[in-house]
Amino acid sequence: MYKELEQDLGVKHPGHGHLEGWAKQGVLLLNAVLTVEASKAGAHQNKGWEKFTDRIIDELNRHHEGLVFILWGGYAQKKGAGIDKARHLVLEGPHPSPLSAYRGFFGCGHFSKANAYLETQGKTPINWQLEALASAQGQLGI
């Protein structure tokens, strides 16, 4: 993800994964299943998370206007099939995992496309540059 941010917008990797700066601007990163057992991918599938995350997507879709949904990977794209594309921007592409990033994720330009759309909606574009670790640690009280 950070490689694409740098290629797309010139945003440098902050050296950490503390994403609160994005969250404060309204960015929601959402997986279909919100928990996992260590070293057991998919271990918590079919435990109710899918219904919960479907509901989140549905509520955002129905009760807001001009949102950007970025759906990376086939599973995310299936979950987003019901999003109203007349009311929201839906960007789709390969998952950013190392296994698929070179099959179209790199170079997709989704971060700049999201910001361009937000501006057309009269909204503030996202500042994708995350603060340096020392600043992020201060916010966490570390």
Helices and strands as residue ranges (DSSP letters): H 2-9, H 20-23, H 49-63, E 68-72, H 74-79, E 89-93, G 101-103, H 110-120, H 133-140
